[in-house]
Amino acid sequence: MPSDNAQPKERLGAVESDSVDDGVLELDENLEGLTRRVEAIEESNHDSDKAISKDEIIEESATRLWAH
């Protein structure tokens, strides 16, 4: 004869499993969001580096032109 506690234990296991699944899903969503933010920051930094390089080239060219 099955234990009287078997059914509540099974339900508790299912609830715990659902809670873990929800927690993992939430962590996964947070990780995806953070990944998108990091990629956006890296892209912004890359664009900023390009702009700085472009400004440096223009400044250097202007300096050379004025020197001649």
Order of alpha helices (4+ residues) and beta strands (2+ residues): alpha
